[in-house]
Amino acid sequence: MSGPFYGNQFGSAAPAYGAAFDEGLRKHMLRVYNFMMLGLGVTGLVALFVASTPALYVPI
């Protein structure tokens, strides 16, 4: 059977490309998650600072 959904039509290059693609995607997502974690940390620190300073949170 041949068709778009049967077998590996890309030969032996598909797993190597897939592995390289997965590794690149993994690195990218780790970078995104690290930036998100940094952003949450900064947000938490700013919220703690504002909550502990009456001159800042009273007008809000």
Beta strands, then each sheet from edge to edge (+ up, - down):
end
